Amino acid sequence: MGPKPDRVLDCIGLYCPIPILKVREELDKLSVGQVLEVWADDPAAEEDIPRLTKRIGQEILEINKDGSRLRFLLKKVK
């Protein structure tokens, strides 16, 4: 299941652009090397969160899909 997250962000029930804004806010709070676990059920999150992560230079460790629920593990690398 990947590394143990340092923070968990629950975006279930939130829709674009709120999950992206919250992911960005949480990543900004982390120290380099820390991991953020994100839960979302917005279909747009499947593309939006990886796109944001790449654009701001962070790392995607894992993406899992369970029905309509998505789980992301993101690592702050800079």
FIROTI-739223 format. One record per atom (N, C-alpha, C, O): residue number from 1; x, y, z negated; atom name; residue in one letter. Coordinates in steps of 0.001 Angstrom, whole numbers, plus 500000, padded with zeros to 6 digits. Atoms other than C-alpha are relative to their C-alpha. Example, Ala and Ser with C-alpha at 12.3 -4.5 7.8 and 13.67 -1.06 7.14 Angstrom:
<rs>
{resi=1 | px=500890 | py=498810 | pz=500000 | name=N | resn=A} .
{resi=1 | px=512300 | py=495500 | pz=492200 | name=CA | resn=A} .
{resi=1 | px=500900 | py=501200 | pz=500000 | name=C | resn=A} .
{resi=1 | px=501936 | py=501181 | pz=499335 | name=O | resn=A} .
{resi=2 | px=499180 | py=498810 | pz=500060 | name=N | resn=S} .
{resi=2 | px=513670 | py=498940 | pz=492860 | name=CA | resn=S} .
{resi=2 | px=499230 | py=501090 | pz=499270 | name=C | resn=S} .
{resi=2 | px=499739 | py=502198 | pz=499101 | name=O | resn=S} .
</rs>
This chain:
<rs>
{resi=1 | px=500821 | py=498796 | pz=500000 | name=N | resn=M} .
{resi=1 | px=500000 | py=500000 | pz=500000 | name=CA | resn=M} .
{resi=1 | px=500861 | py=501262 | pz=500000 | name=C | resn=M} .
{resi=1 | px=500331 | py=502350 | pz=499772 | name=O | resn=M} .
{resi=2 | px=499148 | py=498819 | pz=499962 | name=N | resn=G} .
{resi=2 | px=503001 | py=502341 | pz=500281 | name=CA | resn=G} .
{resi=2 | px=500376 | py=500474 | pz=498613 | name=C | resn=G} .
{resi=2 | px=500005 | py=499859 | pz=497613 | name=O | resn=G} .
{resi=3 | px=499545 | py=499474 | pz=501287 | name=N | resn=P} .
{resi=3 | px=504574 | py=504443 | pz=497549 | name=CA | resn=P} .
{resi=3 | px=498843 | py=500549 | pz=499166 | name=C | resn=P} .
{resi=3 | px=497788 | py=500903 | pz=499692 | name=O | resn=P} .
{resi=4 | px=501016 | py=499445 | pz=500899 | name=N | resn=K} .
{resi=4 | px=502625 | py=505607 | pz=494513 | name=CA | resn=K} .
{resi=4 | px=499929 | py=501508 | pz=500228 | name=C | resn=K} .
{resi=4 | px=500950 | py=502194 | pz=500169 | name=O | resn=K} .
{resi=5 | px=500116 | py=498559 | pz=499753 | name=N | resn=P} .
{resi=5 | px=501231 | py=509077 | pz=495249 | name=CA | resn=P} .
{resi=5 | px=500217 | py=500831 | pz=498731 | name=C | resn=P} .
{resi=5 | px=499891 | py=500401 | pz=497624 | name=O | resn=P} .
{resi=6 | px=499823 | py=499049 | pz=501102 | name=N | resn=D} .
{resi=6 | px=502174 | py=512039 | pz=493065 | name=CA | resn=D} .
{resi=6 | px=498719 | py=500788 | pz=499755 | name=C | resn=D} .
{resi=6 | px=498444 | py=501210 | pz=498632 | name=O | resn=D} .
{resi=7 | px=501289 | py=499300 | pz=500098 | name=N | resn=R} .
{resi=7 | px=498828 | py=513720 | pz=493778 | name=CA | resn=R} .
{resi=7 | px=498998 | py=499314 | pz=500913 | name=C | resn=R} .
{resi=7 | px=499368 | py=498732 | pz=501932 | name=O | resn=R} .
{resi=8 | px=501074 | py=500561 | pz=499177 | name=N | resn=V} .
{resi=8 | px=495479 | py=512547 | pz=495141 | name=CA | resn=V} .
{resi=8 | px=499023 | py=501127 | pz=500319 | name=C | resn=V} .
{resi=8 | px=498606 | py=501874 | pz=499435 | name=O | resn=V} .
{resi=9 | px=500946 | py=498980 | pz=499541 | name=N | resn=L} .
{resi=9 | px=493200 | py=514801 | pz=497191 | name=CA | resn=L} .
{resi=9 | px=498782 | py=499299 | pz=500584 | name=C | resn=L} .
{resi=9 | px=498891 | py=498558 | pz=501560 | name=O | resn=L} .
{resi=10 | px=501244 | py=500621 | pz=499544 | name=N | resn=D} .
{resi=10 | px=489578 | py=513717 | pz=497629 | name=CA | resn=D} .
{resi=10 | px=499230 | py=501002 | pz=500859 | name=C | resn=D} .
{resi=10 | px=498696 | py=501989 | pz=500352 | name=O | resn=D} .
{resi=11 | px=500741 | py=499138 | pz=499065 | name=N | resn=C} .
{resi=11 | px=488017 | py=515316 | pz=500722 | name=CA | resn=C} .
{resi=11 | px=498749 | py=499301 | pz=500523 | name=C | resn=C} .
{resi=11 | px=498189 | py=499718 | pz=501537 | name=O | resn=C} .
{resi=12 | px=501214 | py=500706 | pz=499583 | name=N | resn=I} .
{resi=12 | px=485106 | py=512854 | pz=500982 | name=CA | resn=I} .
{resi=12 | px=498826 | py=500976 | pz=499925 | name=C | resn=I} .
{resi=12 | px=498619 | py=501649 | pz=498915 | name=O | resn=I} .
{resi=13 | px=501158 | py=499113 | pz=499957 | name=N | resn=G} .
{resi=13 | px=482016 | py=514776 | pz=502037 | name=CA | resn=G} .
{resi=13 | px=500315 | py=501415 | pz=500466 | name=C | resn=G} .
{resi=13 | px=499412 | py=502242 | pz=500594 | name=O | resn=G} .
{resi=14 | px=499605 | py=498670 | pz=499513 | name=N | resn=L} .
{resi=14 | px=484000 | py=517804 | pz=503245 | name=CA | resn=L} .
{resi=14 | px=500272 | py=499921 | pz=501495 | name=C | resn=L} .
{resi=14 | px=500784 | py=498919 | pz=501994 | name=O | resn=L} .
{resi=15 | px=499848 | py=500017 | pz=498547 | name=N | resn=Y} .
{resi=15 | px=484077 | py=518772 | pz=506895 | name=CA | resn=Y} .
{resi=15 | px=500841 | py=501165 | pz=500480 | name=C | resn=Y} .
{resi=15 | px=500969 | py=502192 | pz=499814 | name=O | resn=Y} .
{resi=16 | px=499098 | py=499057 | pz=499359 | name=N | resn=C} .
{resi=16 | px=486387 | py=520688 | pz=509188 | name=CA | resn=C} .
{resi=16 | px=499474 | py=501433 | pz=499865 | name=C | resn=C} .
{resi=16 | px=498298 | py=501685 | pz=500129 | name=O | resn=C} .
{resi=17 | px=498546 | py=500103 | pz=500184 | name=N | resn=P} .
{resi=17 | px=488161 | py=522940 | pz=508467 | name=CA | resn=P} .
{resi=17 | px=500432 | py=499779 | pz=498552 | name=C | resn=P} .
{resi=17 | px=501628 | py=499844 | pz=498265 | name=O | resn=P} .
{resi=18 | px=499661 | py=500084 | pz=501418 | name=N | resn=I} .
{resi=18 | px=488012 | py=522379 | pz=504685 | name=CA | resn=I} .
{resi=18 | px=501078 | py=498950 | pz=499681 | name=C | resn=I} .
{resi=18 | px=502018 | py=499273 | pz=498954 | name=O | resn=I} .
{resi=19 | px=498934 | py=500960 | pz=500335 | name=N | resn=P} .
{resi=19 | px=490066 | py=519115 | pz=504546 | name=CA | resn=P} .
{resi=19 | px=501395 | py=500485 | pz=500397 | name=C | resn=P} .
{resi=19 | px=502354 | py=500293 | pz=499649 | name=O | resn=P} .
{resi=20 | px=498691 | py=499505 | pz=499537 | name=N | resn=I} .
{resi=20 | px=492886 | py=520715 | pz=506568 | name=CA | resn=I} .
{resi=20 | px=500526 | py=501087 | pz=499063 | name=C | resn=I} .
{resi=20 | px=501700 | py=501081 | pz=498692 | name=O | resn=I} .
{resi=21 | px=499592 | py=498926 | pz=500906 | name=N | resn=L} .
{resi=21 | px=492955 | py=523796 | pz=504353 | name=CA | resn=L} .
{resi=21 | px=500451 | py=499433 | pz=498658 | name=C | resn=L} .
{resi=21 | px=501450 | py=499885 | pz=498097 | name=O | resn=L} .
{resi=22 | px=499655 | py=500594 | pz=501282 | name=N | resn=K} .
{resi=22 | px=493025 | py=521654 | pz=501215 | name=CA | resn=K} .
{resi=22 | px=501301 | py=499188 | pz=500083 | name=C | resn=K} .
{resi=22 | px=502113 | py=499227 | pz=499158 | name=O | resn=K} .
{resi=23 | px=498759 | py=500768 | pz=499823 | name=N | resn=V} .
{resi=23 | px=495765 | py=519346 | pz=502568 | name=CA | resn=V} .
{resi=23 | px=501187 | py=500955 | pz=500027 | name=C | resn=V} .
{resi=23 | px=502196 | py=500710 | pz=499366 | name=O | resn=V} .
{resi=24 | px=498911 | py=499016 | pz=499918 | name=N | resn=R} .
{resi=24 | px=497928 | py=522360 | pz=503430 | name=CA | resn=R} .
{resi=24 | px=500309 | py=500591 | pz=498619 | name=C | resn=R} .
{resi=24 | px=501469 | py=500729 | pz=498231 | name=O | resn=R} .
{resi=25 | px=499850 | py=499422 | pz=501339 | name=N | resn=E} .
{resi=25 | px=497330 | py=523870 | pz=499986 | name=CA | resn=E} .
{resi=25 | px=500702 | py=499017 | pz=499056 | name=C | resn=E} .
{resi=25 | px=501600 | py=499408 | pz=498310 | name=O | resn=E} .
{resi=26 | px=499401 | py=501000 | pz=500884 | name=N | resn=E} .
{resi=26 | px=498228 | py=520626 | pz=498191 | name=CA | resn=E} .
{resi=26 | px=501447 | py=499707 | pz=500379 | name=C | resn=E} .
{resi=26 | px=502298 | py=499576 | pz=499500 | name=O | resn=E} .
{resi=27 | px=498622 | py=500236 | pz=499575 | name=N | resn=L} .
{resi=27 | px=501345 | py=519992 | pz=500297 | name=CA | resn=L} .
{resi=27 | px=500910 | py=501148 | pz=499554 | name=C | resn=L} .
{resi=27 | px=502061 | py=500922 | pz=499180 | name=O | resn=L} .
{resi=28 | px=499206 | py=498845 | pz=500427 | name=N | resn=D} .
{resi=28 | px=502538 | py=523506 | pz=499465 | name=CA | resn=D} .
{resi=28 | px=500355 | py=499922 | pz=498517 | name=C | resn=D} .
{resi=28 | px=501384 | py=500458 | pz=498104 | name=O | resn=D} .
{resi=29 | px=499763 | py=500120 | pz=501441 | name=N | resn=K} .
{resi=29 | px=502299 | py=522652 | pz=495736 | name=CA | resn=K} .
{resi=29 | px=501022 | py=498923 | pz=499659 | name=C | resn=K} .
{resi=29 | px=501634 | py=498968 | pz=498591 | name=O | resn=K} .
{resi=30 | px=499107 | py=501117 | pz=500275 | name=N | resn=L} .
{resi=30 | px=504407 | py=519481 | pz=496022 | name=CA | resn=L} .
{resi=30 | px=501463 | py=500399 | pz=500112 | name=C | resn=L} .
{resi=30 | px=501814 | py=501358 | pz=500800 | name=O | resn=L} .
{resi=31 | px=498555 | py=499869 | pz=499844 | name=N | resn=S} .
{resi=31 | px=508159 | py=519256 | pz=495600 | name=CA | resn=S} .
{resi=31 | px=500448 | py=499049 | pz=501103 | name=C | resn=S} .
{resi=31 | px=499761 | py=498075 | pz=501410 | name=O | resn=S} .
{resi=32 | px=499457 | py=500876 | pz=498959 | name=N | resn=V} .
{resi=32 | px=510303 | py=517716 | pz=498336 | name=CA | resn=V} .
{resi=32 | px=500131 | py=498591 | pz=499436 | name=C | resn=V} .
{resi=32 | px=500621 | py=498394 | pz=498324 | name=O | resn=V} .
{resi=33 | px=499937 | py=501396 | pz=500399 | name=N | resn=G} .
{resi=33 | px=510046 | py=513927 | pz=498164 | name=CA | resn=G} .
{resi=33 | px=498715 | py=499482 | pz=499376 | name=C | resn=G} .
{resi=33 | px=498529 | py=498272 | pz=499251 | name=O | resn=G} .
{resi=34 | px=501255 | py=500441 | pz=500602 | name=N | resn=Q} .
{resi=34 | px=506620 | py=513872 | pz=496545 | name=CA | resn=Q} .
{resi=34 | px=499009 | py=499561 | pz=501079 | name=C | resn=Q} .
{resi=34 | px=499113 | py=499956 | pz=502240 | name=O | resn=Q} .
{resi=35 | px=500965 | py=500602 | pz=499079 | name=N | resn=V} .
{resi=35 | px=503701 | py=512003 | pz=498131 | name=CA | resn=V} .
{resi=35 | px=498586 | py=500429 | pz=499620 | name=C | resn=V} .
{resi=35 | px=498207 | py=500427 | pz=498449 | name=O | resn=V} .
{resi=36 | px=501400 | py=499612 | pz=500155 | name=N | resn=L} .
{resi=36 | px=500118 | py=513190 | pz=498622 | name=CA | resn=L} .
{resi=36 | px=499129 | py=498926 | pz=500637 | name=C | resn=L} .
{resi=36 | px=499328 | py=498562 | pz=501796 | name=O | resn=L} .
{resi=37 | px=500990 | py=500930 | pz=499471 | name=N | resn=E} .
{resi=37 | px=497294 | py=510683 | pz=499027 | name=CA | resn=E} .
{resi=37 | px=498732 | py=500801 | pz=500287 | name=C | resn=E} .
{resi=37 | px=498236 | py=501523 | pz=499422 | name=O | resn=E} .
{resi=38 | px=501191 | py=499254 | pz=499592 | name=N | resn=V} .
{resi=38 | px=494316 | py=512098 | pz=500942 | name=CA | resn=V} .
{resi=38 | px=498918 | py=499017 | pz=500422 | name=C | resn=V} .
{resi=38 | px=499171 | py=498087 | pz=501188 | name=O | resn=V} .
{resi=39 | px=501174 | py=500769 | pz=499589 | name=N | resn=W} .
{resi=39 | px=490841 | py=510564 | pz=501262 | name=CA | resn=W} .
{resi=39 | px=499075 | py=500936 | pz=500742 | name=C | resn=W} .
{resi=39 | px=498806 | py=502042 | pz=500273 | name=O | resn=W} .
{resi=40 | px=500906 | py=499169 | pz=499208 | name=N | resn=A} .
{resi=40 | px=488515 | py=511907 | pz=503953 | name=CA | resn=A} .
{resi=40 | px=499015 | py=499109 | pz=500756 | name=C | resn=A} .
{resi=40 | px=499305 | py=497952 | pz=501061 | name=O | resn=A} .
{resi=41 | px=500961 | py=500737 | pz=499167 | name=N | resn=D} .
{resi=41 | px=485403 | py=510846 | pz=505837 | name=CA | resn=D} .
{resi=41 | px=499515 | py=500842 | pz=501178 | name=C | resn=D} .
{resi=41 | px=498586 | py=500450 | pz=501885 | name=O | resn=D} .
{resi=42 | px=500301 | py=499163 | pz=498841 | name=N | resn=D} .
{resi=42 | px=485241 | py=513672 | pz=508380 | name=CA | resn=D} .
{resi=42 | px=500672 | py=499356 | pz=501217 | name=C | resn=D} .
{resi=42 | px=501892 | py=499188 | pz=501220 | name=O | resn=D} .
{resi=43 | px=499374 | py=500627 | pz=498823 | name=N | resn=P} .
{resi=43 | px=485768 | py=512035 | pz=511810 | name=CA | resn=P} .
{resi=43 | px=501142 | py=500831 | pz=500591 | name=C | resn=P} .
{resi=43 | px=502098 | py=500268 | pz=501124 | name=O | resn=P} .
{resi=44 | px=498944 | py=499138 | pz=499443 | name=N | resn=A} .
{resi=44 | px=487880 | py=515042 | pz=512871 | name=CA | resn=A} .
{resi=44 | px=501306 | py=499864 | pz=499227 | name=C | resn=A} .
{resi=44 | px=502371 | py=500154 | pz=499771 | name=O | resn=A} .
{resi=45 | px=498789 | py=500112 | pz=500824 | name=N | resn=A} .
{resi=45 | px=490338 | py=514360 | pz=510016 | name=CA | resn=A} .
{resi=45 | px=500995 | py=499000 | pz=500576 | name=C | resn=A} .
{resi=45 | px=502201 | py=499138 | pz=500371 | name=O | resn=A} .
{resi=46 | px=499124 | py=501029 | pz=499437 | name=N | resn=E} .
{resi=46 | px=491716 | py=511328 | pz=511873 | name=CA | resn=E} .
{resi=46 | px=501041 | py=500607 | pz=500939 | name=C | resn=E} .
{resi=46 | px=502166 | py=500111 | pz=501014 | name=O | resn=E} .
{resi=47 | px=499049 | py=499302 | pz=499128 | name=N | resn=E} .
{resi=47 | px=493351 | py=513693 | pz=514398 | name=CA | resn=E} .
{resi=47 | px=500575 | py=501239 | pz=499326 | name=C | resn=E} .
{resi=47 | px=501760 | py=501544 | pz=499469 | name=O | resn=E} .
{resi=48 | px=499586 | py=498701 | pz=500563 | name=N | resn=D} .
{resi=48 | px=493492 | py=516942 | pz=512425 | name=CA | resn=D} .
{resi=48 | px=501098 | py=499889 | pz=498949 | name=C | resn=D} .
{resi=48 | px=502042 | py=500679 | pz=498964 | name=O | resn=D} .
{resi=49 | px=499005 | py=500096 | pz=501075 | name=N | resn=I} .
{resi=49 | px=495480 | py=515774 | pz=509392 | name=CA | resn=I} .
{resi=49 | px=501374 | py=499604 | pz=500549 | name=C | resn=I} .
{resi=49 | px=502368 | py=500227 | pz=500175 | name=O | resn=I} .
{resi=50 | px=498681 | py=500282 | pz=499407 | name=N | resn=P} .
{resi=50 | px=498268 | py=514072 | pz=511417 | name=CA | resn=P} .
{resi=50 | px=500559 | py=501184 | pz=500797 | name=C | resn=P} .
{resi=50 | px=501761 | py=501444 | pz=500764 | name=O | resn=P} .
{resi=51 | px=499553 | py=498844 | pz=499216 | name=N | resn=R} .
{resi=51 | px=498404 | py=517124 | pz=513710 | name=CA | resn=R} .
{resi=51 | px=500574 | py=501079 | pz=499075 | name=C | resn=R} .
{resi=51 | px=501641 | py=501630 | pz=499343 | name=O | resn=R} .
{resi=52 | px=499513 | py=499005 | pz=500963 | name=N | resn=L} .
{resi=52 | px=498757 | py=519490 | pz=510748 | name=CA | resn=L} .
{resi=52 | px=501325 | py=499554 | pz=499383 | name=C | resn=L} .
{resi=52 | px=502270 | py=500337 | pz=499289 | name=O | resn=L} .
{resi=53 | px=498798 | py=500527 | pz=500656 | name=N | resn=T} .
{resi=53 | px=501342 | py=517263 | pz=509062 | name=CA | resn=T} .
{resi=53 | px=501217 | py=500146 | pz=500908 | name=C | resn=T} .
{resi=53 | px=502286 | py=500566 | pz=500466 | name=O | resn=T} .
{resi=54 | px=498895 | py=499882 | pz=499037 | name=N | resn=K} .
{resi=54 | px=503491 | py=517178 | pz=512202 | name=CA | resn=K} .
{resi=54 | px=500363 | py=501472 | pz=500224 | name=C | resn=K} .
{resi=54 | px=501543 | py=501820 | pz=500277 | name=O | resn=K} .
{resi=55 | px=499757 | py=498587 | pz=499714 | name=N | resn=R} .
{resi=55 | px=503083 | py=520925 | pz=512844 | name=CA | resn=R} .
{resi=55 | px=500789 | py=500681 | pz=498884 | name=C | resn=R} .
{resi=55 | px=501627 | py=501542 | pz=499153 | name=O | resn=R} .
{resi=56 | px=499289 | py=499350 | pz=501111 | name=N | resn=I} .
{resi=56 | px=504319 | py=521875 | pz=509371 | name=CA | resn=I} .
{resi=56 | px=501235 | py=499214 | pz=499565 | name=C | resn=I} .
{resi=56 | px=501862 | py=499537 | pz=498556 | name=O | resn=I} .
{resi=57 | px=498730 | py=500701 | pz=500204 | name=N | resn=G} .
{resi=57 | px=507171 | py=519346 | pz=509507 | name=CA | resn=G} .
{resi=57 | px=500031 | py=499038 | pz=498828 | name=C | resn=G} .
{resi=57 | px=501086 | py=498814 | pz=498235 | name=O | resn=G} .
{resi=58 | px=500033 | py=500981 | pz=501083 | name=N | resn=Q} .
{resi=58 | px=506022 | py=516833 | pz=506913 | name=CA | resn=Q} .
{resi=58 | px=499856 | py=498601 | pz=500599 | name=C | resn=Q} .
{resi=58 | px=499717 | py=498459 | pz=501814 | name=O | resn=Q} .
{resi=59 | px=499957 | py=501383 | pz=499516 | name=N | resn=E} .
{resi=59 | px=505951 | py=513029 | pz=507159 | name=CA | resn=E} .
{resi=59 | px=498721 | py=499245 | pz=499653 | name=C | resn=E} .
{resi=59 | px=498212 | py=499348 | pz=498537 | name=O | resn=E} .
{resi=60 | px=501143 | py=500889 | pz=500236 | name=N | resn=I} .
{resi=60 | px=503017 | py=510627 | pz=507541 | name=CA | resn=I} .
{resi=60 | px=500573 | py=498629 | pz=499676 | name=C | resn=I} .
{resi=60 | px=501253 | py=498024 | pz=500506 | name=O | resn=I} .
{resi=61 | px=499511 | py=501320 | pz=500395 | name=N | resn=L} .
{resi=61 | px=503810 | py=507450 | pz=505633 | name=CA | resn=L} .
{resi=61 | px=499018 | py=498906 | pz=500400 | name=C | resn=L} .
{resi=61 | px=499417 | py=497797 | pz=500758 | name=O | resn=L} .
{resi=62 | px=501004 | py=501023 | pz=499781 | name=N | resn=E} .
{resi=62 | px=500528 | py=505660 | pz=506185 | name=CA | resn=E} .
{resi=62 | px=498662 | py=500637 | pz=500355 | name=C | resn=E} .
{resi=62 | px=498319 | py=501709 | pz=499855 | name=O | resn=E} .
{resi=63 | px=501393 | py=499625 | pz=499729 | name=N | resn=I} .
{resi=63 | px=497047 | py=506000 | pz=507678 | name=CA | resn=I} .
{resi=63 | px=499202 | py=498701 | pz=499996 | name=C | resn=I} .
{resi=63 | px=499516 | py=497770 | pz=500738 | name=O | resn=I} .
{resi=64 | px=500873 | py=501175 | pz=500060 | name=N | resn=N} .
{resi=64 | px=494354 | py=503468 | pz=506784 | name=CA | resn=N} .
{resi=64 | px=498570 | py=500438 | pz=500225 | name=C | resn=N} .
{resi=64 | px=498161 | py=501510 | pz=499781 | name=O | resn=N} .
{resi=65 | px=501415 | py=499703 | pz=499760 | name=N | resn=K} .
{resi=65 | px=490749 | py=503367 | pz=507943 | name=CA | resn=K} .
{resi=65 | px=499171 | py=498842 | pz=499466 | name=C | resn=K} .
{resi=65 | px=499424 | py=497679 | pz=499780 | name=O | resn=K} .
{resi=66 | px=500904 | py=500998 | pz=500567 | name=N | resn=D} .
{resi=66 | px=488026 | py=501549 | pz=506035 | name=CA | resn=D} .
{resi=66 | px=498584 | py=500488 | pz=500262 | name=C | resn=D} .
{resi=66 | px=498035 | py=501275 | pz=499491 | name=O | resn=D} .
{resi=67 | px=501306 | py=499493 | pz=499594 | name=N | resn=G} .
{resi=67 | px=484718 | py=502072 | pz=507796 | name=CA | resn=G} .
{resi=67 | px=500135 | py=501458 | pz=500392 | name=C | resn=G} .
{resi=67 | px=500903 | py=501792 | pz=501294 | name=O | resn=G} .
{resi=68 | px=499921 | py=498568 | pz=499677 | name=N | resn=S} .
{resi=68 | px=484195 | py=505831 | pz=507845 | name=CA | resn=S} .
{resi=68 | px=501003 | py=500727 | pz=499118 | name=C | resn=S} .
{resi=68 | px=501234 | py=501923 | pz=499295 | name=O | resn=S} .
{resi=69 | px=499041 | py=499361 | pz=500927 | name=N | resn=R} .
{resi=69 | px=486759 | py=506477 | pz=505081 | name=CA | resn=R} .
{resi=69 | px=501428 | py=499864 | pz=500516 | name=C | resn=R} .
{resi=69 | px=501855 | py=498794 | pz=500947 | name=O | resn=R} .
{resi=70 | px=498601 | py=499969 | pz=499585 | name=N | resn=L} .
{resi=70 | px=490297 | py=507467 | pz=505955 | name=CA | resn=L} .
{resi=70 | px=500869 | py=500268 | pz=498788 | name=C | resn=L} .
{resi=70 | px=500513 | py=501062 | pz=497916 | name=O | resn=L} .
{resi=71 | px=499033 | py=499771 | pz=501077 | name=N | resn=R} .
{resi=71 | px=493289 | py=507287 | pz=503616 | name=CA | resn=R} .
{resi=71 | px=501332 | py=500329 | pz=500644 | name=C | resn=R} .
{resi=71 | px=501837 | py=499571 | pz=501472 | name=O | resn=R} .
{resi=72 | px=498701 | py=499565 | pz=499488 | name=N | resn=F} .
{resi=72 | px=496483 | py=509180 | pz=504387 | name=CA | resn=F} .
{resi=72 | px=500996 | py=500060 | pz=498849 | name=C | resn=F} .
{resi=72 | px=500649 | py=500474 | pz=497743 | name=O | resn=F} .
{resi=73 | px=498899 | py=499759 | pz=500933 | name=N | resn=L} .
{resi=73 | px=499809 | py=509072 | pz=502564 | name=CA | resn=L} .
{resi=73 | px=500961 | py=500937 | pz=500722 | name=C | resn=L} .
{resi=73 | px=501517 | py=500594 | pz=501766 | name=O | resn=L} .
{resi=74 | px=499155 | py=498977 | pz=499388 | name=N | resn=L} .
{resi=74 | px=501797 | py=512200 | pz=503337 | name=CA | resn=L} .
{resi=74 | px=501160 | py=500316 | pz=499058 | name=C | resn=L} .
{resi=74 | px=500972 | py=500445 | pz=497849 | name=O | resn=L} .
{resi=75 | px=498812 | py=499709 | pz=500805 | name=N | resn=K} .
{resi=75 | px=505338 | py=512928 | pz=502154 | name=CA | resn=K} .
{resi=75 | px=500535 | py=501384 | pz=500350 | name=C | resn=K} .
{resi=75 | px=500696 | py=501733 | pz=501519 | name=O | resn=K} .
{resi=76 | px=499399 | py=498680 | pz=499779 | name=N | resn=K} .
{resi=76 | px=506742 | py=516402 | pz=501687 | name=CA | resn=K} .
{resi=76 | px=501499 | py=499787 | pz=500196 | name=C | resn=K} .
{resi=76 | px=502185 | py=499284 | pz=499306 | name=O | resn=K} .
{resi=77 | px=498593 | py=500221 | pz=499679 | name=N | resn=V} .
{resi=77 | px=510142 | py=516351 | pz=503363 | name=CA | resn=V} .
{resi=77 | px=500813 | py=501285 | pz=500079 | name=C | resn=V} .
{resi=77 | px=502040 | py=501241 | pz=500171 | name=O | resn=V} .
{resi=78 | px=499251 | py=498742 | pz=500002 | name=N | resn=K} .
{resi=78 | px=511020 | py=520044 | pz=503404 | name=CA | resn=K} .
{resi=78 | px=499229 | py=501096 | pz=499313 | name=C | resn=K} .
{resi=78 | px=499711 | py=502225 | pz=499220 | name=O | resn=K} .
</rs>
